[in-house]
Amino acid sequence: VDRPLHLVQVSSPNVGEGKSMTAANLSIAIAQLGQKVILVDGDLHQPTQHRYFQVLNNVGVTTALLGNLDQVDRMFKTTALPNLQLLPSGPLPPNPAELLGSKRMQELLDVLKQKADIVVVDSPPVTVISDAVMLSTRMDGVILVMRAGRTRLENARNALNALKQVHARVLGVVLNGTGRSTQDYYYRYRTDYGVQRKAGEARKKDASAAQAST
């Protein structure tokens, strides 16, 4: 409550853990709540958001950084939700880290903050290249996406340590790709827990009744 979120980065320890799809779904969910959202594809190595939303990637982050920030609205791509706009990566540059770490990138983020309630930034994986860690220092918070059965504990720890070293604010973790067996376990856990709790309450009532009779 005391630290409102305007810039939220979505990343993962490694590739193939579902960070981009999670960023897209998160943006859609927030937009459906009535808030104005800009989804930014900050992965200047392997951008995917333009494919998810089936739009051209002819302009975007890179063209905004090299052009006039006053015209960034022209680079937005519309989506099926009126509250959600997409800023694709744009043409891939030869120096992604240099662009994301530039003063110009900070200026772009400041402009985007004025145009939406929340800006969701899809970034590269944390442990693969330095771009994500560099970008995290400019965010209000970072969400890490980990995939069940794929994300290794060592990689998860390395990602968290890398973010802590630059004092990034980690909001939490999304566990992606949970299978049916995991859902069944959760259901059984809830069911067993409920049965045990009711049994405990019954025992307490019986004990209280016995004590009252005595």
JOGIHU-V330900 format. One record per helix or strand. SS is the DSSP state (@ for helix, = for strand). FROM is the first residue (numbers start at 0). LEN is the number of residues. If there is no record, write none. Layout:
SS,FROM,LEN ; SS,FROM,LEN
This chain:
=,6,6 ; @,18,14 ; =,36,5 ; @,48,4 ; @,60,6 ; @,68,7 ; =,76,2 ; =,83,4 ; @,95,5 ; @,102,11 ; =,117,5 ; @,130,6 ; =,140,7 ; @,152,13 ; =,169,7 ; @,179,34
